[in-house]
Amino acid sequence: MDYLESILLGIVQGLTEFLPISSSGHLEISKVILGNNLSNKESLLFTIVLHSATAFSTIFYFKKDLLDIFSGLLNKNYNKSHHFSVLIIISMIPAVLVGLIFEDKINSLFDGNLILVGCMLYITAILLFTSDFLKLKKKEINFKNSFLIGLVQAIAILPGISRSGATIASAIIIGIDREKAARFSFIMVIPIIFGSMIKSLLDHGLNFENFDIISLLLSFISAFITGLFACKWMILLVKKSKLYFFSIYCLIVGSIIIFYSLYNGL
């Protein structure tokens, strides 16, 4: 993989991790377009680098919120920080269970299956469009809601379903304030990403043989920087009820790749 491809894939990851158009789906599309010549271990390492970059960009963007949460946790009395942390833990349960039980089956889906990606992009489009036009009574995030949002996050493991788009849209649909929905969605994924990375490292280890460190560094930097901009942009779009623009995009891209796959017999 050359340097330009590393930068491009980093930009794709940084943008699509936060924008509601499916990072996993677009990475699969990008790999097909650029030509995926990486071995399984090399692909795993590259994926870990990209996801760590967007995880760190999330931490950097929400550093004040996270510092407030951690400082609140030091207080022995039960407070908002403790409550928010419990909500995050509850939201993690479905994704952790799905990841552990169906790991092999899930991994088999990430192998250039563009028809699946296209169909899942349709689902993402429906969720995004619906969330912009529903007007429900506002609710706070509680234990039940956090579990439901976590369940959606678990389903969004499928390539083509946007994790951020699905979780934010679902939270809005059940009545959560738009800004709170976006904040919860972005923060709730941080422990999931790092947990998944640690598990992958324990299961497979790191393989730096035949891999250009500069390519990894370039992909990390490009994903981190674009991730910061995409995170800020996404929150503004959520607040202004402009997610339906991305629903149109998902419909168009989903249709194109399904047609491409059928035409080329993929």
Number of C-alpha atoms within 10 A of each C-alpha: 14 9 15 12 17 22 20 17 25 33 22 23 29 31 28 27 28 29 24 27 28 30 24 24 26 23 21 19 19 17 17 15 9 12 11 14 11 13 9 9 15 17 14 19 21 21 20 21 20 27 24 19 25 30 25 19 23 21 18 14 17 15 13 11 15 15 12 12 18 14 11 16 18 11 11 8 9 11 12 13 19 18 15 19 15 15 21 22 17 21 28 22 17 18 20 16 12 15 18 12 11 11 11 10 10 15 13 10 15 17 12 20 19 26 20 19 26 27 20 23 28 22 18 28 28 18 24 31 19 17 25 20 13 12 12 12 10 13 13 14 20 15 16 12 20 25 20 19 27 26 19 23 27 21 18 22 19 20 29 30 31 33 30 28 31 27 29 30 30 22 27 27 22 20 20 22 20 24 17 16 24 27 15 22 26 22 17 24 21 18 14 19 16 16 13 16 19 14 13 15 15 10 9 12 13 14 13 12 9 7 14 12 11 12 18 22 18 19 28 27 20 23 32 27 17 22 29 20 15 19 24 14 14 20 19 15 17 22 16 12 15 17 24 20 14 18 24 16 16 28 20 15 18 26 17 13 18 19 15 14 16 11 9 8 7 11
